Amino acid sequence: MSTLNVDTIDMGTVVDHIKAGKGGKVLEILGIDKDYKHRIALVMNVASKKGGTKDIVKIQGKIVDDKTANLIALISPGATINIIKDEKVSKKFRVELPEKLDGLGTCPNPNCITNIEQCKNSFTKVDGANYRCHYCERKFQADELA
């Protein structure tokens, strides 16, 4: 097995244990695109000690807030976020699906009032990874909202 080395970052975020193939979506959620001025590492389909494969995202200069962590949880519940300061992990936590999402995500129903008028989205977790839109009352899988 070969080893892949990625430079350390002095301040930023590492998102680990992302579902394989979802690392690009995590970058999108974080607002990272080709114009981002700092170092970014996206490692996809790497072996996981827990079995299977995972993606890893490492971003210099960006700290993930709670709101963004909730969006990451929608596409990869159980992902781990490491906040890096002075080249050391200052905070580490696992993202979990929240019970309620207010002002986050997008309702996949094109006829929902939230997609027609300027109003804040609101979703409530109903079971497992499913959420119900407060306005159109339709049920969606978490990853459909991200």
Backbone bond lengths (Angstrom), bond angles and torsions (degrees), N, CA, C in turn:
res aa  C-N    CA-C-N  psi(-1)  N-CA   C-N-CA  omega(-1)  CA-C   N-CA-C  phi
1 M - - - 1.455 - - 1.528 108.39 -
2 S 1.317 116.59 131.80 1.456 120.78 179.29 1.521 110.02 -88.76
3 T 1.328 115.37 159.55 1.455 121.77 -179.17 1.516 109.25 -110.38
4 L 1.306 116.41 138.56 1.453 122.54 177.46 1.519 107.82 -110.79
5 N 1.316 117.45 122.27 1.459 121.57 179.11 1.521 109.99 -105.25
6 V 1.322 115.82 131.94 1.455 122.32 176.14 1.523 106.84 -122.13
7 D 1.341 116.53 131.50 1.463 120.60 -178.49 1.521 112.32 -53.21
8 T 1.334 114.99 149.97 1.464 120.11 175.79 1.525 109.19 -71.63
9 I 1.329 115.11 160.11 1.456 120.28 174.32 1.517 107.40 -118.40
10 D 1.331 116.54 147.87 1.467 118.79 -178.72 1.527 111.60 -87.45
11 M 1.342 117.75 -28.84 1.457 121.81 178.40 1.521 107.88 -151.95
12 G 1.325 115.46 126.92 1.458 118.98 179.51 1.512 111.45 161.12
13 T 1.335 115.25 -151.30 1.459 121.27 -174.77 1.520 110.76 -138.39
14 V 1.322 115.34 141.36 1.460 121.82 170.88 1.527 106.44 -119.16
15 V 1.330 116.00 124.50 1.456 121.06 175.73 1.521 106.08 -108.32
16 D 1.314 116.29 116.81 1.463 122.96 -174.84 1.534 109.37 -116.59
17 H 1.293 115.70 165.06 1.471 122.63 178.32 1.530 112.57 60.12
18 I 1.331 115.71 35.50 1.463 121.39 175.31 1.529 107.29 -77.44
19 K 1.324 117.31 140.90 1.466 120.29 175.76 1.527 108.66 -52.82
20 A 1.321 115.92 135.64 1.469 120.89 -179.23 1.529 110.23 -53.58
21 G 1.326 115.40 131.84 1.457 121.77 178.88 1.513 114.58 89.82
22 K 1.331 118.94 -4.96 1.467 122.36 -176.91 1.538 113.13 -102.71
23 G 1.326 118.24 0.67 1.462 121.47 -178.71 1.522 112.93 -60.08
24 G 1.326 117.33 -39.25 1.465 121.39 177.98 1.515 111.64 -63.00
25 K 1.333 116.61 -37.61 1.469 121.02 178.20 1.529 110.37 -67.82
26 V 1.341 117.17 -35.15 1.470 120.72 176.61 1.525 109.17 -62.94
27 L 1.333 117.74 -43.47 1.473 120.55 177.38 1.527 110.52 -60.29
28 E 1.318 116.94 -40.17 1.467 121.59 178.47 1.531 110.37 -62.52
29 I 1.327 117.12 -45.69 1.464 121.77 178.41 1.532 110.75 -60.02
30 L 1.323 116.28 -38.01 1.464 121.05 -179.45 1.533 112.69 -77.29
31 G 1.323 116.99 -4.06 1.467 120.50 -179.78 1.513 112.72 74.07
32 I 1.323 116.74 24.83 1.463 121.27 -179.76 1.526 108.85 -92.38
33 D 1.328 116.08 122.64 1.461 120.11 176.45 1.521 109.62 -135.06
34 K 1.315 117.34 -168.89 1.466 121.82 -175.55 1.528 112.98 -63.11
35 D 1.322 117.70 -18.12 1.461 121.18 -178.71 1.529 113.30 -90.13
36 Y 1.339 117.45 -3.29 1.464 120.72 179.81 1.530 108.52 -63.57
37 K 1.321 117.49 131.40 1.469 122.35 -169.85 1.529 115.48 -88.79
38 H 1.329 117.99 -9.11 1.466 120.34 -177.27 1.530 110.74 -105.81
39 R 1.327 115.42 173.19 1.463 120.87 179.62 1.522 111.53 -68.37
40 I 1.325 114.24 141.87 1.459 122.28 177.12 1.521 106.94 -137.02
41 A 1.316 116.39 137.62 1.464 120.57 172.40 1.519 107.33 -124.92
42 L 1.322 116.00 126.65 1.461 122.17 173.59 1.521 106.03 -120.59
43 V 1.317 115.66 114.36 1.456 121.36 179.85 1.521 105.92 -113.69
44 M 1.327 115.98 122.80 1.457 120.17 -174.92 1.523 111.73 -115.37
45 N 1.320 114.08 146.59 1.464 121.97 174.39 1.518 113.72 56.26
46 V 1.341 116.38 44.54 1.463 120.77 176.18 1.525 108.76 -91.45
47 A 1.316 115.57 151.44 1.466 120.43 -179.63 1.519 110.00 -63.75
48 S 1.305 115.27 140.50 1.451 121.64 177.88 1.520 108.76 -108.97
49 K 1.321 116.68 140.24 1.465 120.61 177.60 1.521 111.22 -62.89
50 K 1.327 115.97 -26.34 1.460 120.97 179.81 1.529 111.99 -82.55
51 G 1.325 116.00 -0.53 1.462 120.54 -179.11 1.514 111.42 103.70
52 G 1.302 116.19 149.20 1.456 120.79 -179.99 1.514 111.86 77.14
53 T 1.330 115.94 -155.96 1.459 121.64 -179.28 1.525 110.12 -128.15
54 K 1.311 115.16 164.01 1.463 122.07 -178.82 1.517 108.79 -149.15
55 D 1.322 116.16 168.41 1.460 123.35 171.31 1.517 108.16 -112.40
56 I 1.334 115.86 156.23 1.465 122.37 177.21 1.531 107.39 -135.45
57 V 1.336 116.53 136.76 1.465 122.10 176.10 1.516 107.81 -122.67
58 K 1.330 115.97 131.66 1.467 122.37 179.17 1.525 107.41 -127.04
59 I 1.337 116.87 122.10 1.459 121.59 -174.47 1.520 110.67 -126.76
60 Q 1.304 116.18 121.19 1.458 122.38 174.18 1.526 108.72 -78.97
61 G 1.338 117.73 134.44 1.459 121.36 171.13 1.514 116.78 83.94
62 K 1.325 119.62 9.09 1.470 121.06 -179.85 1.523 109.50 -133.81
63 I 1.324 115.88 126.03 1.466 122.25 177.55 1.529 107.59 -105.58
64 V 1.324 116.87 127.43 1.464 122.23 -179.42 1.525 109.44 -79.12
65 D 1.334 116.14 129.33 1.468 120.94 176.92 1.533 109.69 -93.55
66 D 1.326 116.85 174.94 1.467 121.64 -177.63 1.523 112.37 -61.68
67 K 1.332 116.91 -39.58 1.462 121.30 -179.60 1.531 110.23 -60.79
68 T 1.317 116.35 -45.41 1.464 121.01 179.92 1.523 110.46 -68.79
69 A 1.322 117.60 -36.84 1.466 121.34 177.53 1.529 110.27 -60.32
70 N 1.349 117.75 -38.20 1.462 121.04 177.47 1.525 111.30 -63.88
71 L 1.332 117.33 -37.46 1.463 120.08 177.58 1.530 110.96 -67.97
72 I 1.330 116.71 -39.51 1.461 119.97 177.21 1.527 109.81 -62.88
73 A 1.329 116.77 -38.40 1.468 120.74 178.66 1.522 111.77 -60.78
74 L 1.334 117.64 -30.85 1.456 120.30 179.78 1.528 112.02 -62.33
75 I 1.330 117.08 -36.83 1.468 119.10 -177.80 1.520 113.29 -98.23
76 S 1.336 116.49 -18.88 1.462 119.30 -178.96 1.526 111.24 -151.45
77 P 1.351 116.62 70.37 1.462 118.35 178.63 1.524 110.22 -59.51
78 G 1.316 116.11 138.74 1.463 120.23 -178.23 1.513 113.65 94.34
79 A 1.338 117.63 -6.02 1.467 119.75 175.65 1.529 108.50 -61.96
80 T 1.323 116.44 153.35 1.460 121.67 -179.22 1.524 109.23 -108.50
81 I 1.328 116.14 133.88 1.462 120.92 176.84 1.512 108.48 -112.56
82 N 1.336 114.98 127.06 1.458 122.64 176.84 1.526 107.80 -114.24
83 I 1.310 117.16 119.64 1.461 122.05 175.63 1.524 106.71 -91.26
84 I 1.330 116.30 124.36 1.456 122.43 -175.93 1.527 109.78 -106.84
85 K 1.337 115.67 128.81 1.467 122.02 173.25 1.517 107.28 -137.35
86 D 1.318 116.83 133.48 1.466 122.47 -177.93 1.531 111.72 53.15
87 E 1.346 115.50 42.51 1.463 124.19 178.03 1.526 114.68 63.63
88 K 1.328 117.30 15.47 1.470 121.48 179.96 1.525 109.22 -128.41
89 V 1.323 116.49 152.00 1.458 121.35 176.05 1.526 108.27 -72.02
90 S 1.332 116.36 116.05 1.462 120.53 179.39 1.529 111.23 -96.37
91 K 1.333 116.46 -22.18 1.463 121.07 179.58 1.518 107.75 -154.88
92 K 1.323 115.62 138.51 1.461 120.64 178.66 1.521 107.94 -138.18
93 F 1.343 116.01 132.10 1.455 119.50 177.36 1.524 110.90 -153.18
94 R 1.305 114.44 157.77 1.463 122.17 179.15 1.520 107.69 -100.83
95 V 1.334 117.24 132.51 1.463 120.43 179.02 1.520 110.08 -81.53
96 E 1.297 115.68 138.23 1.466 122.87 179.10 1.525 108.17 -129.68
97 L 1.302 115.80 152.37 1.463 119.59 178.53 1.522 110.44 -64.15
98 P 1.330 117.79 124.12 1.464 120.27 178.92 1.528 111.46 -74.35
99 E 1.322 116.76 156.40 1.467 121.65 178.86 1.525 111.68 -70.62
100 K 1.340 116.05 -30.44 1.458 120.55 -177.43 1.527 109.07 -140.23
101 L 1.317 115.48 141.03 1.464 122.09 175.56 1.521 107.86 -121.38
102 D 1.313 116.62 115.98 1.463 121.01 176.99 1.523 108.78 -117.30
103 G 1.318 116.03 121.42 1.451 120.83 178.87 1.518 113.43 76.08
104 L 1.316 117.71 11.50 1.466 121.96 179.27 1.516 109.64 -119.99
105 G 1.304 115.74 150.52 1.455 120.64 176.93 1.513 112.46 76.50
106 T 1.314 114.61 177.09 1.452 122.23 179.92 1.521 108.59 -133.32
107 C 1.303 117.10 133.25 1.463 120.33 178.41 1.529 108.53 -70.53
108 P 1.335 117.44 124.87 1.462 120.82 -179.69 1.532 113.98 -69.45
109 N 1.335 117.83 -12.53 1.459 121.54 179.64 1.531 108.56 -77.79
110 P 1.340 118.48 110.61 1.467 119.96 -178.09 1.528 113.46 -62.81
111 N 1.340 117.53 -20.76 1.457 121.19 -179.96 1.525 113.64 -91.30
112 C 1.342 116.82 -0.86 1.460 120.40 178.94 1.525 109.73 -65.67
113 I 1.311 116.56 142.07 1.468 122.09 -178.66 1.531 111.75 -58.03
114 T 1.352 116.78 -28.50 1.465 119.84 -179.11 1.528 111.77 -69.16
115 N 1.329 117.62 -19.13 1.461 121.35 177.61 1.524 112.11 -95.60
116 I 1.332 116.53 -5.22 1.467 121.10 -178.22 1.527 110.91 -109.07
117 E 1.329 116.09 -42.65 1.465 121.32 -178.72 1.527 109.92 -115.27
118 Q 1.312 115.92 164.37 1.457 122.11 177.24 1.520 109.77 -78.90
119 C 1.325 116.58 92.98 1.463 119.83 174.28 1.522 108.99 -145.28
120 K 1.303 115.43 154.28 1.451 122.66 -175.12 1.531 111.09 -75.46
121 N 1.336 116.03 131.03 1.463 120.71 176.61 1.519 110.34 -66.25
122 S 1.321 115.67 152.31 1.456 121.26 174.51 1.520 108.10 -150.09
123 F 1.332 115.79 124.32 1.457 122.01 -179.57 1.524 108.49 -129.33
124 T 1.321 116.37 143.48 1.458 122.31 177.72 1.517 108.22 -121.07
125 K 1.341 115.13 133.58 1.461 120.48 178.39 1.522 108.19 -69.54
126 V 1.342 115.90 128.90 1.458 119.43 -178.65 1.520 112.25 -106.12
127 D 1.315 117.60 -34.70 1.458 121.83 176.29 1.527 109.08 -171.27
128 G 1.312 116.20 148.63 1.469 120.67 178.17 1.515 112.60 45.66
129 A 1.327 115.89 -115.03 1.465 121.94 -179.88 1.525 110.52 -112.87
130 N 1.324 117.35 32.40 1.464 121.89 -179.00 1.522 110.83 -112.65
131 Y 1.335 114.06 140.21 1.459 121.99 -179.70 1.526 109.86 -126.10
132 R 1.335 115.14 150.26 1.455 120.78 175.76 1.520 108.38 -113.57
133 C 1.343 114.85 133.25 1.461 120.91 176.94 1.524 108.82 -72.67
134 H 1.309 116.91 132.97 1.459 122.68 -179.51 1.529 111.35 -64.22
135 Y 1.332 117.54 -31.16 1.463 121.40 -173.53 1.527 113.64 -90.68
136 C 1.325 117.81 -54.37 1.474 118.93 -177.68 1.528 112.08 -91.82
137 E 1.334 116.45 -9.52 1.464 124.65 176.94 1.530 114.02 63.81
138 R 1.328 117.03 14.33 1.462 119.51 176.55 1.522 109.80 -81.76
139 K 1.321 115.14 152.89 1.462 122.17 -177.01 1.535 108.81 -102.78
140 F 1.354 115.64 136.03 1.464 121.65 -177.69 1.522 110.37 -137.03
141 Q 1.324 115.73 153.77 1.455 120.50 172.47 1.519 107.95 -74.94
142 A 1.328 116.30 148.01 1.464 121.70 -176.42 1.520 113.45 -51.77
143 D 1.339 117.42 -44.72 1.466 118.96 -175.97 1.531 113.30 -69.18
144 E 1.340 117.75 -13.40 1.471 120.63 175.54 1.535 111.44 -74.48
145 L 1.326 116.85 -20.90 1.469 121.55 -175.70 1.522 112.71 -85.06
146 A 1.324 117.02 -19.22 1.479 120.95 -175.14 1.525 110.82 -82.02
